[in-house]
Amino acid sequence: MAPSLPLFDHHAHLDDPAITITHIRSGLAAAGFVGGVSAGYGPDRSDLARQRIALDPRLNRTVGLHPWWLAETPRARWEAAWRAVAAELSEDDVVALGEIGLDQTVRHRLPLAQQEAQLQRGLDLARQTAMPVVLHIVRWHGHALRLLRAQPPPGGVLHRYGGPATLVADFQRLGLHVSLDAKRWQRDPVGFAAVARAIDTANLLVETDWPDRSRDWSEALGEMAALIAALAEVRSVPIETLAAQLVLNARRLYGLTQ
């Protein structure tokens, strides 16, 4: 992998209290790093997100109510949290609304009907503010597709897509990007290849979702670079061409000029 290849990590959790500034700086210093977006989790982390985004002009952030945050937070706090999210959407470093979505793994703490209601609220807010959405969808892709068809967002991305290749075209018809990560490639190379071939070039994104595993951001970015190489092979395109396209796709999605 040539170190000059540009790397834009459009989905990392730089606001995670478990990581330090030193861990983040490892990624900022990584060869080829040109930008990143810190994905929102909940308003409890907003101050930390602002502080860390301020470390480097190449960083931006999103704000939202993650299904996990909703599952672990008393319902009495949800209304104020949505107000906080709406207010933050006007801040200069915020480029999208999310994460929002559906997650079957927390259904015992947050039933599907409640998750759908919160996703609908997020989609309403995105349409009111003309903000793209960052979607967290785990297993309930059919339910998500139904809601998105009823309330198409003004652009967005299915982050760390784990659904079947057969649904990719349906999500793309709604104007959504589809993002892949190294973990799926490592775990299921055959399924990964099928999904990778199904995504249109202009809709493809890559991410680290760091810190989902115990390693520095620079190491996660190294895995993302290897992922780009695998994608280039699967799609039979030059790696330099694909790497440049991925950066362009991310910047267009989030309205970033550089």
DOLO-445134 format. One line per 10 residues: number of its first residue (from 0); their letters; for each residue x, y, z of N, C-alpha, C. Coordinates in steps of 0.05 Angstrom, whole numbers, always signed. Layout:
<nodes>
NUM	a	X,Y,Z,X,Y,Z,X,Y,Z  ... $
</nodes>
This chain:
<nodes>
0	mapslplfdh	+17,-24,+0,+0,+0,+0,+18,+25,+0  +15,+41,-20,+30,+66,-22,+21,+85,+0  +40,+97,+15,+32,+115,+37,+19,+141,+27  +21,+147,+1,+9,+172,-9,-21,+170,-14  -32,+146,-12,-61,+143,-17,-77,+159,+4  -96,+175,-5,-112,+190,+14,-132,+173,+30  -135,+179,+56,-153,+164,+73,-172,+183,+87  -197,+180,+82,-218,+196,+96,-235,+176,+112  -233,+178,+138,-248,+161,+156,-274,+175,+163  -296,+168,+150,-320,+183,+153,-336,+174,+178 $
10	hahlddpait	-326,+154,+193,-342,+145,+216,-323,+133,+237  -316,+150,+257,-301,+142,+280,-314,+155,+305  -311,+143,+328,-323,+154,+352,-301,+167,+369  -293,+191,+360,-272,+206,+374,-282,+217,+401  -308,+216,+405,-319,+225,+431,-321,+203,+452  -310,+180,+446,-312,+158,+465,-294,+164,+489  -306,+164,+513,-290,+171,+537,-267,+151,+543  -268,+127,+530,-248,+107,+536,-222,+113,+521  -222,+131,+501,-198,+137,+486,-186,+164,+495  -161,+168,+489,-147,+192,+497,-139,+209,+473 $
20	ithirsglaa	-130,+233,+479,-120,+251,+458,-97,+238,+444  -80,+224,+459,-57,+210,+446,-66,+190,+426  -87,+175,+432,-97,+155,+413,-107,+169,+388  -120,+192,+391,-131,+207,+368,-108,+218,+351  -88,+229,+364,-66,+241,+349,-51,+220,+333  -52,+195,+341,-39,+174,+324,-52,+172,+297  -78,+177,+296,-92,+176,+270,-87,+202,+254  -87,+224,+268,-82,+250,+254,-55,+250,+241  -36,+235,+252,-8,+234,+241,-4,+211,+221  -25,+195,+216,-22,+172,+198,-17,+181,+170 $
30	agfvggvsag	-1,+166,+156,+5,+172,+128,-20,+172,+111  -25,+193,+96,-47,+194,+78,-73,+205,+91  -74,+209,+117,-99,+218,+129,-106,+246,+119  -130,+248,+108,-139,+274,+97,-164,+285,+111  -177,+269,+127,-201,+279,+141,-216,+257,+155  -233,+265,+173,-249,+246,+188,-274,+259,+200  -293,+243,+206,-318,+252,+219,-323,+235,+244  -327,+249,+266,-334,+235,+291,-364,+231,+293  -373,+206,+295,-401,+200,+295,-414,+206,+322  -438,+217,+322,-452,+224,+346,-464,+200,+360 $
40	ygpdrsdlar	-465,+201,+386,-476,+179,+402,-499,+189,+419  -494,+211,+433,-515,+223,+450,-504,+249,+461  -522,+266,+471,-513,+293,+480,-494,+293,+504  -492,+270,+518,-473,+268,+541,-445,+272,+531  -439,+266,+506,-412,+266,+496,-406,+291,+479  -425,+309,+477,-422,+332,+459,-398,+350,+466  -394,+356,+491,-372,+373,+499,-345,+360,+492  -343,+334,+497,-319,+319,+491,-314,+319,+460  -336,+315,+445,-333,+315,+416,-323,+342,+406  -334,+364,+416,-325,+391,+408,-295,+395,+413 $
50	qrialdprln	-287,+387,+437,-259,+390,+445,-240,+375,+426  -248,+351,+419,-231,+334,+403,-231,+341,+374  -254,+350,+364,-255,+360,+336,-238,+384,+333  -236,+400,+354,-220,+425,+352,-190,+419,+350  -182,+394,+353,-153,+387,+351,-142,+392,+323  -159,+389,+302,-149,+389,+275,-171,+399,+256  -165,+417,+237,-186,+427,+219,-196,+406,+199  -183,+383,+198,-192,+362,+180,-215,+346,+192  -223,+352,+217,-243,+336,+231,-270,+351,+232  -291,+336,+230,-318,+346,+234,-334,+325,+251 $
60	rtvglhpwwl	-359,+331,+256,-374,+312,+273,-404,+312,+265  -417,+291,+275,-446,+289,+272,-458,+288,+299  -485,+293,+301,-499,+291,+327,-524,+275,+323  -530,+258,+343,-555,+242,+341,-559,+227,+366  -580,+210,+366,-586,+193,+389,-584,+164,+379  -562,+151,+385,-556,+124,+377,-577,+105,+391  -585,+84,+377,-604,+65,+391,-593,+54,+417  -567,+51,+419,-556,+42,+445,-559,+63,+466  -555,+89,+459,-559,+110,+478,-588,+111,+488  -606,+108,+470,-634,+108,+477,-641,+84,+495 $
70	aetprarwea	-629,+61,+490,-634,+37,+506,-624,+40,+534  -603,+55,+538,-590,+57,+564,-598,+82,+579  -616,+99,+567,-623,+125,+579,-653,+125,+586  -660,+135,+610,-688,+137,+617,-704,+153,+597  -728,+145,+591,-745,+158,+571,-750,+187,+578  -750,+193,+604,-755,+221,+613,-734,+240,+602  -711,+230,+593,-689,+247,+583,-690,+250,+553  -706,+235,+539,-705,+235,+510,-713,+261,+498  -734,+274,+508,-744,+299,+496,-723,+320,+497  -710,+324,+520,-689,+344,+523,-666,+337,+505 $
80	awravaaels	-660,+311,+501,-638,+303,+484,-643,+310,+455  -668,+306,+446,-674,+314,+419,-672,+344,+415  -680,+359,+435,-677,+388,+433,-647,+396,+431  -631,+382,+446,-602,+388,+445,-590,+381,+417  -599,+358,+406,-590,+350,+379,-598,+371,+359  -623,+380,+360,-633,+400,+341,-617,+426,+343  -610,+434,+367,-594,+458,+371,-566,+455,+360  -554,+432,+364,-527,+427,+355,-524,+426,+324  -545,+419,+311,-544,+416,+282,-536,+442,+268  -539,+465,+281,-531,+490,+269,-502,+498,+275 $
90	eddvvalgei	-488,+482,+290,-460,+488,+296,-442,+483,+272  -422,+498,+269,-405,+498,+245,-392,+471,+239  -384,+457,+260,-369,+432,+256,-387,+407,+253  -414,+411,+253,-433,+389,+251,-441,+386,+222  -437,+362,+210,-442,+358,+182,-464,+338,+176  -476,+325,+196,-498,+306,+191,-512,+300,+217  -536,+288,+215,-551,+279,+238,-548,+249,+241  -537,+241,+263,-534,+212,+268,-513,+207,+290  -512,+184,+300,-525,+161,+289,-554,+160,+299  -571,+151,+281,-599,+144,+288,-604,+117,+274 $
100	gldqtvrhrl	-624,+102,+283,-630,+77,+269,-645,+56,+285  -641,+31,+277,-654,+8,+289,-633,-13,+295  -636,-26,+318,-616,-47,+325,-630,-70,+340  -631,-92,+327,-645,-115,+338,-632,-126,+364  -606,-120,+367,-592,-131,+390,-601,-118,+417  -614,-95,+415,-623,-83,+440,-654,-83,+442  -667,-101,+428,-696,-102,+427,-709,-108,+454  -694,-122,+472,-706,-128,+498,-707,-103,+516  -689,-85,+512,-689,-60,+527,-704,-38,+513  -705,-39,+486,-718,-19,+470,-733,-33,+447 $
110	plaqqeaqlq	-759,-38,+451,-774,-53,+431,-774,-39,+404  -780,-54,+383,-779,-44,+356,-797,-20,+353  -821,-20,+364,-839,+3,+360,-827,+28,+371  -814,+27,+393,-801,+51,+405,-777,+60,+388  -762,+41,+378,-739,+47,+360,-749,+60,+335  -771,+50,+323,-781,+61,+299,-791,+90,+303  -804,+95,+326,-813,+122,+332,-791,+141,+334  -768,+133,+346,-745,+151,+349,-731,+155,+322  -730,+134,+306,-718,+137,+279,-735,+156,+262  -762,+154,+264,-779,+172,+250,-775,+201,+259 $
120	rgldlarqta	-771,+204,+284,-766,+232,+294,-740,+243,+283  -720,+226,+282,-695,+235,+270,-697,+241,+241  -712,+225,+226,-716,+230,+198,-732,+256,+193  -752,+261,+210,-767,+286,+209,-748,+310,+212  -730,+308,+233,-712,+330,+238,-692,+334,+215  -683,+312,+204,-665,+314,+181,-678,+329,+158  -703,+323,+152,-717,+336,+130,-721,+365,+136  -727,+372,+161,-732,+400,+169,-707,+416,+166  -684,+404,+171,-658,+419,+171,-641,+413,+147  -651,+397,+128,-637,+390,+104,-609,+378,+110 $
130	mpvvlhivrw	-608,+361,+130,-583,+348,+138,-582,+319,+129  -560,+309,+119,-558,+281,+114,-558,+265,+140  -565,+239,+138,-567,+223,+162,-546,+201,+162  -536,+194,+186,-518,+171,+190,-535,+149,+203  -540,+127,+189,-558,+107,+198,-543,+83,+209  -552,+75,+233,-542,+51,+247,-564,+31,+245  -561,+11,+227,-581,-10,+223,-568,-37,+228  -578,-51,+248,-568,-78,+254,-591,-98,+251  -589,-115,+231,-608,-137,+225,-636,-128,+215  -646,-106,+225,-673,-98,+218,-673,-81,+192 $
140	hghalrllra	-659,-90,+172,-657,-74,+147,-684,-72,+133  -700,-92,+134,-727,-90,+121,-744,-70,+134  -744,-69,+161,-760,-49,+175,-749,-21,+169  -723,-18,+168,-711,+8,+162,-718,+17,+135  -718,-1,+115,-724,+6,+88,-753,+16,+86  -771,+3,+100,-799,+12,+100,-802,+41,+110  -789,+47,+132,-790,+74,+144,-777,+94,+126  -755,+87,+114,-740,+106,+97,-756,+112,+71  -770,+92,+61,-786,+97,+37,-809,+116,+44  -820,+114,+68,-841,+132,+76,-831,+160,+82 $
150	qpppggvlhr	-806,+162,+92,-795,+188,+99,-766,+190,+88  -763,+193,+62,-736,+193,+50,-720,+217,+61  -696,+211,+71,-679,+233,+82,-666,+249,+59  -656,+272,+65,-641,+288,+45,-612,+278,+43  -609,+253,+36,-582,+242,+34,-574,+228,+60  -553,+212,+58,-543,+199,+82,-527,+174,+76  -522,+158,+96,-505,+135,+93,-514,+113,+113  -514,+88,+103,-516,+65,+121,-488,+58,+130  -482,+65,+154,-455,+60,+164,-451,+31,+171  -427,+21,+165,-419,-7,+171,-441,-26,+162 $
160	yggpatlvad	-447,-25,+136,-470,-40,+126,-466,-70,+131  -487,-82,+143,-485,-111,+149,-508,-126,+136  -523,-114,+118,-545,-127,+105,-537,-142,+80  -556,-154,+67,-550,-170,+43,-545,-152,+18  -531,-164,-1,-526,-149,-26,-551,-143,-41  -572,-160,-37,-597,-156,-52,-612,-131,-44  -606,-119,-21,-620,-95,-12,-605,-70,-19  -580,-72,-28,-564,-48,-33,-578,-30,-53  -588,-40,-75,-601,-24,-95,-625,-9,-84  -640,-21,-66,-663,-8,-54,-655,+16,-37 $
170	fqrlglhvsl	-633,+13,-22,-624,+36,-6,-612,+58,-24  -599,+50,-45,-587,+70,-63,-608,+86,-77  -630,+73,-83,-652,+88,-97,-663,+110,-79  -658,+108,-53,-667,+129,-35,-645,+151,-32  -624,+149,-48,-603,+169,-47,-583,+165,-25  -581,+140,-15,-563,+135,+7,-537,+123,-2  -515,+130,+13,-489,+117,+10,-489,+92,+26  -470,+74,+20,-467,+49,+35,-438,+47,+43  -433,+44,+69,-406,+44,+79,-397,+16,+89  -372,+9,+83,-361,-17,+90,-338,-13,+110 $
180	dakrwqrdpv	-333,-34,+126,-311,-33,+144,-295,-59,+142  -271,-59,+153,-252,-81,+151,-262,-106,+165  -278,-103,+186,-286,-126,+202,-303,-145,+186  -322,-135,+170,-338,-153,+153,-321,-166,+132  -303,-152,+120,-285,-163,+100,-270,-186,+112  -259,-183,+136,-243,-204,+149,-260,-228,+157  -285,-222,+165,-302,-244,+176,-316,-259,+153  -324,-246,+132,-340,-258,+111,-332,-247,+84  -309,-256,+73,-299,-244,+48,-318,-249,+24  -332,-272,+24,-350,-277,+1,-374,-258,+2 $
190	gfaavaraid	-387,-256,+25,-409,-238,+28,-401,-209,+23  -377,-202,+34,-366,-175,+30,-363,-169,+0  -352,-188,-15,-348,-183,-43,-374,-178,-58  -395,-194,-51,-421,-190,-64,-432,-162,-58  -430,-153,-33,-440,-127,-26,-423,-105,-40  -397,-109,-40,-379,-89,-52,-384,-85,-82  -391,-107,-96,-397,-104,-124,-425,-91,-129  -443,-93,-109,-470,-82,-113,-471,-52,-109  -451,-40,-96,-452,-12,-90,-442,+4,-114  -457,+24,-122,-449,+42,-143,-424,+58,-134 $
200	tanllvetdw	-406,+64,-153,-381,+77,-147,-385,+103,-131  -405,+119,-139,-409,+145,-126,-422,+143,-99  -432,+119,-91,-445,+115,-65,-428,+100,-45  -404,+92,-53,-387,+75,-35,-371,+92,-16  -371,+83,+10,-355,+95,+30,-341,+73,+46  -319,+81,+60,-306,+63,+79,-302,+77,+106  -299,+61,+126,-297,+72,+153,-281,+53,+171  -273,+64,+195,-261,+47,+215,-280,+39,+237  -300,+56,+243,-317,+54,+266,-301,+52,+292  -277,+63,+291,-259,+63,+314,-272,+78,+338 $
210	pdrsrdwsea	-268,+69,+363,-252,+47,+372,-268,+22,+378  -278,+8,+358,-294,-16,+362,-278,-39,+373  -251,-38,+368,-233,-58,+380,-209,-44,+392  -195,-58,+409,-173,-46,+424,-148,-42,+406  -145,-18,+394,-122,-12,+379,-122,+18,+374  -99,+30,+368,-98,+58,+362,-112,+64,+336  -119,+90,+333,-133,+98,+308,-115,+93,+284  -89,+98,+287,-71,+93,+264,-72,+64,+255  -74,+46,+273,-76,+17,+265,-102,+12,+251  -124,+24,+261,-150,+21,+248,-150,+33,+220 $
220	lgemaaliaa	-136,+55,+217,-133,+67,+190,-117,+50,+172  -97,+36,+183,-82,+17,+167,-99,-6,+157  -118,-15,+174,-137,-35,+165,-155,-24,+143  -163,+1,+146,-180,+13,+126,-165,+16,+99  -140,+21,+100,-124,+23,+75,-123,-5,+62  -120,-26,+78,-120,-53,+67,-148,-60,+56  -169,-49,+69,-196,-53,+58,-199,-40,+31  -188,-16,+27,-190,-3,+1,-176,-20,-20  -153,-32,-13,-139,-49,-32,-157,-73,-39  -170,-85,-19,-188,-108,-25,-211,-99,-43 $
230	laevrsvpie	-222,-76,-37,-244,-66,-54,-236,-61,-83  -212,-50,-86,-201,-45,-113,-199,-71,-128  -190,-92,-114,-187,-118,-128,-214,-129,-135  -233,-128,-116,-260,-139,-121,-274,-125,-144  -270,-98,-145,-283,-82,-165,-267,-78,-191  -242,-89,-191,-225,-89,-214,-220,-60,-224  -212,-43,-205,-205,-15,-211,-178,-9,-198  -163,+10,-209,-137,+18,-197,-142,+28,-169  -124,+21,-150,-128,+28,-122,-126,+59,-119  -109,+72,-134,-107,+101,-132,-133,+115,-140 $
240	tlaaqlvlna	-145,+104,-161,-170,+116,-171,-192,+112,-150  -194,+88,-138,-214,+83,-118,-210,+100,-93  -185,+102,-84,-180,+117,-60,-188,+146,-63  -182,+158,-86,-190,+186,-91,-220,+188,-92  -234,+169,-104,-263,+170,-106,-276,+168,-79  -265,+152,-61,-276,+149,-34,-275,+175,-19  -253,+189,-22,-250,+215,-9,-271,+235,-20  -273,+235,-46,-293,+253,-60,-321,+246,-51  -328,+221,-49,-355,+213,-40,-361,+223,-12  -342,+220,+6,-346,+229,+34,-350,+259,+35 $
250	rrlygltq	-333,+273,+21,-335,+302,+22,-361,+313,+10  -369,+300,-12,-395,+308,-24,-418,+302,-5  -418,+279,+8,-440,+272,+27,-442,+293,+49  -420,+301,+60,-420,+318,+83,-417,+348,+76  -417,+354,+50,-416,+382,+42,-390,+395,+48  -368,+380,+47,-341,+391,+53,-326,+397,+28  -313,+420,+27,-299,+428,+3,-270,+418,+2  -259,+412,+26,-232,+402,+27,-227,+386,+52 $
</nodes>
